[in-house]
Amino acid sequence: MTMLKQLKKYLNKGWSLIPIGINTKKPLVDWKAYQTKHPTQAELKKWFGDKRNVAVITGQISGITVIDCDSQQAFDRIKSIIPIEKVGIVQTPRGGYHIYFAYTPALKTNSNPQLKIDIRNNGGYVLLPPSELATAKYQWINFPKTFAPVPEALISLLTTNSSIIFTEANLQLGGRDEGLFHLAYTLAKGGMRYEEIYNVLHPYAQMCKPPFPEKELKIKIESAIKRIGSREISLIDEVREYVNSATGQFSFRNVCNDLNIYTVADKKNVSKILNSLVEEGVLEKSGRWNAVYRKKVSDLQKIELNKIEIPEPLDLKFPFKIEELVDIYPKNLIVIAGTQNIGKTLFMLNFIKNNMNKYTIHYFNSEMSEEELALRLKQF
C-alpha cells in the first residue's frame, strides 16, 4: 500500500496534511501556507510518493483541535472530563497522548507547563500515524467517525491561570488552599459535576506537602459549587438591571462587555437570561440579528381624563412667595439650580424653615459637616 493510500481516511475528513522528515518532527515544506488552503492532489503525490512522516495542520482548516498530553500522568489528570468514546486518541512514541476534538475556537495554540499539556489549534500541527520516530510509532487507540468538541470543563481548566495553582510553592502548606479552591471553582464554572471535579483535584491534593486532607478537599469542592450557584443568581440580577436601564437597541456583546463577562460559561448564562427575558415579554429581538435586543414596549394605556381625580396642591411655602406662581403636587420633583455661590443652600434652608412644622423633611448634603449645618440653621 502506498503512503498516499494510507492517508486516504485523513483526506476524506478534509484534513490539511504536510510532509515531515523521517525520524523527525520538522516539516519538509513551508507549511504556514497550508493553514489557510489545502494542498493540491499534485502536491500530495509529490510529497507522499515515498515513505515519510505526516502531520495534520490543526485548527479551522482541518476542523480539529488537538490536546497534547506529554505523559500518561498528564492524560490521567484530564481523562475523567473527556468523552473518551467520542474523541480521537493517538499514543505517541514517548508514551504521551494526542486527543482529537472537533474544532473549538475558544482555545488558542498554547502550552500549559503546569499541566504538561499543549493545545494545538490554529497555527499548530501534530504528527499522525503511521509516522514514527527512532523509539516507536504513532498509533491510533480510538478513531471515531466524528469528534466531539472540547468540553467546557476542559476549556476552563486549560484557560485558567494555572500558575496560581500548580507551582511548587503553591503545593506547599499555605498556598494549596487558594490553589485548590481556585481550580475547583474554575472547573465548577465550566459545568463539571462534583464527582468529576473530585477526580481532577484528588491527584493534586495528594501532591501537596503535606497531602491535603480528604475531608477538607470535599469541603473546598462543595464551597466552590455553592459559589457558582450564587454567582448565577447575581448574574441574573445584573443582566436584569442592565436591561432595565438600557435605551434603544443593545447586543449580546454589549451586555458581556459592559458587565465584564469573559468566561464561556458566564456568556452562555447571559445568553440564556436574555432569551428568558424574551420569553417573559420584557425584551424582543431587534431587526435581522438574533443577538440584538430592545425592550418590548407594552400596550399603551388609555387615560380617561374626565374620570381622573385631581388632588389638592401641597401647602408649601417658598422664599420669594414662589408658591403663588405655581402649584406643587405630590410626586412632583423640584430642581433648584444656579451658578456657584448664588445662594442655593440659603434658599433650601429657608424652605426647610418655612415647612418643617408641616412636613417631615430629609436634608441630604455633601458640602457641610453636621456642625456647620447646625450652626447655619441657628441663624433662622
C-alpha positions as CSV (number, residue, x, y, z in Angstrom):
1,M,0.0,0.0,0.0
2,T,1.4,3.4,-1.0
3,M,1.8,6.1,1.6
4,L,-0.9,8.2,-0.1
5,K,-3.4,5.4,0.2
6,Q,-2.7,5.1,3.9
7,L,-3.6,8.8,4.3
8,K,-6.9,8.5,2.5
9,K,-9.0,8.4,5.7
10,Y,-7.4,11.7,6.7
11,L,-8.1,13.3,3.3
12,N,-11.7,12.2,3.4
13,K,-12.1,14.2,6.6
14,G,-10.8,17.3,4.9
15,W,-7.6,17.5,6.8
16,S,-4.8,19.7,5.6
17,L,-1.7,17.4,5.5
18,I,2.0,18.3,5.3
19,P,5.1,16.1,4.9
20,I,7.6,15.6,7.8
21,G,11.1,14.2,7.6
22,I,11.9,10.6,8.7
23,N,12.6,10.3,12.4
24,T,11.9,14.0,13.0
25,K,9.1,16.4,13.6
26,K,10.4,19.0,11.2
27,P,8.2,19.9,8.1
28,L,9.8,19.4,4.7
29,V,7.8,22.3,3.2
30,D,6.9,25.9,4.2
31,W,3.8,24.7,6.0
32,K,2.3,28.0,7.0
33,A,0.6,28.5,3.6
34,Y,-1.4,25.4,4.3
35,Q,-3.0,26.9,7.4
36,T,-5.5,28.6,5.0
37,K,-5.5,26.3,2.0
38,H,-5.4,22.6,1.4
39,P,-2.6,21.0,-0.7
40,T,-3.4,20.1,-4.2
41,Q,-3.6,16.5,-5.4
42,A,-0.3,17.0,-7.3
43,E,1.4,18.3,-4.2
44,L,0.2,15.3,-2.1
45,K,1.5,12.8,-4.8
46,K,4.9,14.6,-4.8
47,W,5.2,14.7,-1.0
48,F,3.9,11.2,-0.2
49,G,5.2,9.1,-3.2
50,D,7.8,7.7,-0.8
51,K,7.5,6.8,2.9
52,R,7.9,9.7,5.2
53,N,6.2,11.1,8.3
54,V,3.0,13.1,8.0
55,A,1.3,15.8,10.1
56,V,-2.1,17.5,10.1
57,I,-2.4,21.2,10.5
58,T,-4.8,21.8,13.4
59,G,-7.5,24.4,13.8
60,Q,-10.2,25.7,11.4
61,I,-8.5,24.5,8.2
62,S,-8.9,20.8,9.3
63,G,-11.8,21.2,11.7
64,I,-9.9,19.8,14.6
65,T,-8.4,20.9,18.0
66,V,-5.8,18.6,19.5
67,I,-4.8,18.4,23.1
68,D,-1.2,17.1,23.5
69,C,-0.5,15.3,26.8
70,D,3.2,14.6,27.1
71,S,2.8,11.7,29.6
72,Q,0.4,9.1,31.0
73,Q,0.2,11.2,34.1
74,A,-0.8,14.3,32.2
75,F,-3.5,12.3,30.4
76,D,-4.8,10.8,33.6
77,R,-5.3,14.3,35.1
78,I,-8.0,15.2,32.4
79,K,-9.2,11.7,31.5
80,S,-12.3,11.9,33.7
81,I,-13.6,15.0,31.9
82,I,-13.2,13.7,28.3
83,P,-15.9,11.8,26.4
84,I,-13.4,9.1,25.6
85,E,-15.5,7.2,23.0
86,K,-16.3,10.4,21.1
87,V,-12.7,11.7,20.5
88,G,-9.7,10.5,18.5
89,I,-6.8,9.3,20.7
90,V,-3.3,8.7,19.4
91,Q,-0.5,7.3,21.6
92,T,2.8,9.0,20.8
93,P,6.3,7.2,20.7
94,R,7.3,8.7,24.1
95,G,4.2,7.5,25.9
96,G,2.1,10.6,25.6
97,Y,-1.3,11.1,24.0
98,H,-2.8,13.3,21.3
99,I,-6.6,13.8,21.9
100,Y,-8.5,14.9,18.8
101,F,-11.6,17.1,19.2
102,A,-13.9,18.9,16.8
103,Y,-12.6,22.4,16.1
104,T,-13.1,24.5,19.2
105,P,-12.4,28.2,18.6
106,A,-12.3,29.1,22.3
107,L,-8.9,27.5,22.7
108,K,-5.7,29.1,21.3
109,T,-2.5,27.2,20.4
110,N,-0.5,27.4,23.6
111,S,1.4,25.4,26.3
112,N,0.4,24.7,29.8
113,P,3.7,23.7,31.6
114,Q,2.0,23.1,34.9
115,L,-0.4,20.6,33.5
116,K,2.2,19.4,31.0
117,I,-0.3,19.8,28.2
118,D,-0.1,21.6,24.9
119,I,-3.0,22.9,22.9
120,R,-2.8,22.6,19.1
121,N,-5.3,24.7,17.3
122,N,-5.0,27.5,14.7
123,G,-1.3,27.9,13.8
124,G,-0.3,24.4,15.0
125,Y,0.3,20.9,13.7
126,V,0.7,17.3,15.1
127,L,2.2,14.2,13.7
128,L,-0.2,11.5,12.6
129,P,0.1,7.7,12.4
130,P,1.8,5.9,10.7
131,S,4.6,8.5,11.4
132,E,7.5,7.1,13.6
133,L,10.4,8.4,15.5
134,A,13.5,6.4,16.4
135,T,11.8,5.0,19.5
136,A,8.4,3.9,18.2
137,K,5.4,4.8,16.0
138,Y,2.3,7.0,16.5
139,Q,-0.7,4.7,16.9
140,W,-4.4,5.2,16.9
141,I,-6.2,4.0,20.1
142,N,-9.6,5.4,19.0
143,F,-10.7,6.9,15.7
144,P,-14.5,7.6,15.7
145,K,-16.3,8.8,12.6
146,T,-16.9,12.2,14.2
147,F,-15.2,14.0,17.0
148,A,-16.9,15.8,20.0
149,P,-15.8,19.4,20.7
150,V,-13.6,20.2,23.7
151,P,-15.9,20.0,26.9
152,E,-16.5,23.3,28.7
153,A,-14.8,21.9,31.9
154,L,-11.6,21.1,30.0
155,I,-11.7,24.6,28.4
156,S,-11.9,26.1,31.8
157,L,-9.1,24.0,33.1
158,L,-6.8,24.8,30.2
159,T,-7.5,28.6,30.1
160,T,-7.4,29.3,33.8
161,N,-4.3,30.9,35.3
162,S,-2.7,27.6,36.2
163,S,0.4,29.2,37.6
164,I,-1.7,30.2,40.6
165,I,-2.5,26.5,41.2
166,F,0.3,24.3,40.2
167,T,3.6,26.0,41.1
168,E,5.8,24.1,43.6
169,A,5.3,26.9,46.2
170,N,1.5,26.5,46.0
171,L,1.7,22.8,46.7
172,Q,3.4,23.7,50.0
173,L,1.4,24.4,53.1
174,G,-0.1,27.9,52.8
175,G,-0.6,28.2,49.0
176,R,-2.5,25.0,48.5
177,D,-5.8,26.2,50.0
178,E,-6.2,29.0,47.5
179,G,-4.9,27.0,44.6
180,L,-7.2,24.0,45.1
181,F,-10.2,26.2,45.7
182,H,-9.4,28.3,42.6
183,L,-9.2,25.2,40.4
184,A,-12.4,23.7,41.9
185,Y,-14.2,27.0,41.2
186,T,-12.9,27.1,37.6
187,L,-14.0,23.5,36.9
188,A,-17.4,24.1,38.5
189,K,-17.9,27.2,36.4
190,G,-17.1,25.1,33.3
191,G,-20.0,22.8,34.1
192,M,-18.3,19.9,35.9
193,R,-20.2,17.9,38.5
194,Y,-18.9,17.1,42.0
195,E,-17.5,13.7,41.1
196,E,-15.7,14.9,38.1
197,I,-14.1,17.8,40.0
198,Y,-13.0,15.4,42.7
199,N,-11.3,13.1,40.2
200,V,-9.3,16.0,38.8
201,L,-8.4,17.6,42.1
202,H,-7.6,14.4,44.1
203,P,-4.1,13.8,42.4
204,Y,-3.1,17.4,43.2
205,A,-4.3,17.2,46.7
206,Q,-2.0,14.2,47.2
207,M,0.9,16.1,45.6
208,C,0.6,18.8,48.3
209,K,3.3,18.8,51.0
210,P,1.9,17.5,53.4
211,P,-1.0,15.9,51.4
212,F,-4.2,17.9,51.5
213,P,-6.8,16.2,53.8
214,E,-9.5,14.3,52.0
215,K,-12.3,15.8,54.1
216,E,-11.1,19.4,53.5
217,L,-10.8,18.7,49.8
218,K,-14.5,17.8,49.6
219,I,-15.4,20.9,51.6
220,K,-13.5,23.0,49.1
221,I,-15.3,21.4,46.2
222,E,-18.8,21.9,47.8
223,S,-17.9,25.5,48.6
224,A,-16.9,26.2,45.0
225,I,-20.1,24.7,43.6
226,K,-22.2,26.8,46.0
227,R,-20.3,30.0,45.0
228,I,-21.1,29.2,41.3
229,G,-24.8,29.0,42.3
230,S,-24.7,32.4,44.0
231,R,-22.8,33.8,41.0
232,E,-25.5,32.7,38.6
233,I,-28.2,34.3,40.8
234,S,-26.3,37.6,40.9
235,L,-25.7,37.4,37.2
236,I,-29.4,37.2,36.6
237,D,-29.8,40.4,38.7
238,E,-27.0,42.2,36.9
239,V,-28.5,41.4,33.5
240,R,-32.0,42.4,34.5
241,E,-30.7,45.7,35.9
242,Y,-28.8,46.3,32.7
243,V,-31.9,45.7,30.7
244,N,-34.0,48.0,32.9
245,S,-31.5,50.9,32.4
246,A,-31.0,50.3,28.7
247,T,-32.3,52.6,26.0
248,G,-32.7,51.7,22.3
249,Q,-31.0,48.6,20.9
250,F,-28.2,46.6,22.5
251,S,-26.5,43.4,21.6
252,F,-25.4,40.3,23.5
253,R,-21.8,41.6,23.1
254,N,-22.7,44.9,24.6
255,V,-24.1,43.2,27.7
256,C,-21.0,41.0,28.1
257,N,-18.6,43.9,27.6
258,D,-20.4,46.3,29.9
259,L,-20.8,43.7,32.7
260,N,-17.2,42.3,32.3
261,I,-18.4,38.9,31.3
262,Y,-15.5,36.9,29.9
263,T,-15.8,33.2,30.6
264,V,-17.5,30.8,28.2
265,A,-19.8,29.5,30.9
266,D,-20.9,33.0,32.0
267,K,-21.5,34.1,28.4
268,K,-23.8,31.1,28.0
269,N,-25.7,32.0,31.1
270,V,-26.1,35.6,29.8
271,S,-27.5,34.2,26.6
272,K,-30.0,32.1,28.5
273,I,-31.0,35.0,30.7
274,L,-31.6,37.2,27.6
275,N,-33.7,34.5,25.9
276,S,-35.7,34.0,29.1
277,L,-36.4,37.8,29.1
278,V,-37.6,37.5,25.6
279,E,-40.0,34.7,26.6
280,E,-41.3,36.8,29.5
281,G,-42.1,39.6,27.1
282,V,-39.5,42.0,28.7
283,L,-37.3,42.0,25.5
284,E,-37.8,41.4,21.9
285,K,-35.3,40.5,19.1
286,S,-34.5,43.6,17.0
287,G,-34.2,43.5,13.3
288,R,-32.4,40.7,11.4
289,W,-29.9,39.9,14.1
290,N,-30.6,37.2,16.7
291,A,-28.2,38.7,19.3
292,V,-29.6,42.2,19.2
293,Y,-32.4,43.2,21.6
294,R,-34.6,46.1,22.7
295,K,-37.1,46.5,25.5
296,K,-40.6,45.5,24.5
297,V,-43.0,48.4,24.5
298,S,-46.1,47.5,26.5
299,D,-49.5,48.3,25.1
300,L,-50.4,52.0,25.5
301,Q,-52.6,52.7,28.5
302,K,-55.8,54.6,27.7
303,I,-56.3,57.6,30.0
304,E,-59.8,58.9,30.6
305,L,-59.2,62.4,31.7
306,N,-62.7,63.1,32.8
307,K,-62.5,60.4,35.4
308,I,-59.3,61.4,37.0
309,E,-59.5,63.0,40.5
310,I,-57.1,65.9,40.7
311,P,-55.5,66.2,44.2
312,E,-55.2,69.4,46.1
313,P,-51.8,71.2,45.7
314,L,-49.4,70.9,48.6
315,D,-49.3,73.7,51.1
316,L,-45.6,74.6,50.7
317,K,-44.0,78.0,51.5
318,F,-41.1,79.1,49.3
319,P,-38.8,82.1,49.6
320,F,-40.0,85.0,47.5
321,K,-43.6,83.5,47.6
322,I,-42.9,81.3,44.6
323,E,-45.9,79.1,45.7
324,E,-48.2,82.0,44.4
325,L,-46.9,81.4,40.9
326,V,-47.1,77.6,40.7
327,D,-48.9,74.6,42.2
328,I,-46.9,71.8,43.5
329,Y,-48.5,68.3,43.7
330,P,-47.5,65.0,45.4
331,K,-44.6,63.2,43.5
332,N,-43.5,66.4,41.8
333,L,-39.7,66.9,41.6
334,I,-38.4,70.4,42.2
335,V,-34.9,71.3,40.9
336,I,-33.1,74.4,42.4
337,A,-30.2,75.3,40.0
338,G,-27.8,78.1,39.7
339,T,-24.2,79.2,39.5
340,Q,-21.7,78.8,42.3
341,N,-22.2,81.0,45.4
342,I,-25.5,82.3,44.2
343,G,-27.4,81.2,47.3
344,K,-28.9,77.8,46.5
345,T,-28.1,76.4,50.0
346,L,-29.6,79.5,51.7
347,F,-32.7,79.1,49.5
348,M,-33.1,75.5,50.7
349,L,-32.5,76.3,54.3
350,N,-35.2,78.9,54.1
351,F,-37.5,76.4,52.5
352,I,-36.9,73.9,55.4
353,K,-37.6,76.6,58.0
354,N,-40.9,77.5,56.3
355,N,-42.2,73.9,56.1
356,M,-40.6,71.9,58.8
357,N,-43.6,72.2,61.1
358,K,-46.0,70.8,58.5
359,Y,-43.9,68.0,56.8
360,T,-41.2,65.5,57.6
361,I,-38.2,66.8,55.8
362,H,-35.0,64.9,55.0
363,Y,-32.0,67.1,54.0
364,F,-29.0,65.4,52.3
365,N,-25.9,67.4,51.6
366,S,-22.2,66.7,50.8
367,E,-20.8,70.2,51.3
368,M,-21.2,70.8,55.1
369,S,-20.3,68.9,58.2
370,E,-23.1,68.3,60.7
371,E,-21.6,71.0,63.0
372,E,-21.7,73.6,60.1
373,L,-25.2,72.7,59.2
374,A,-26.4,73.1,62.8
375,L,-24.6,76.5,63.0
376,R,-26.3,77.8,59.8
377,L,-29.7,76.6,60.9
378,K,-29.4,78.5,64.2
379,Q,-29.4,81.7,62.1
380,F,-33.1,81.2,61.2
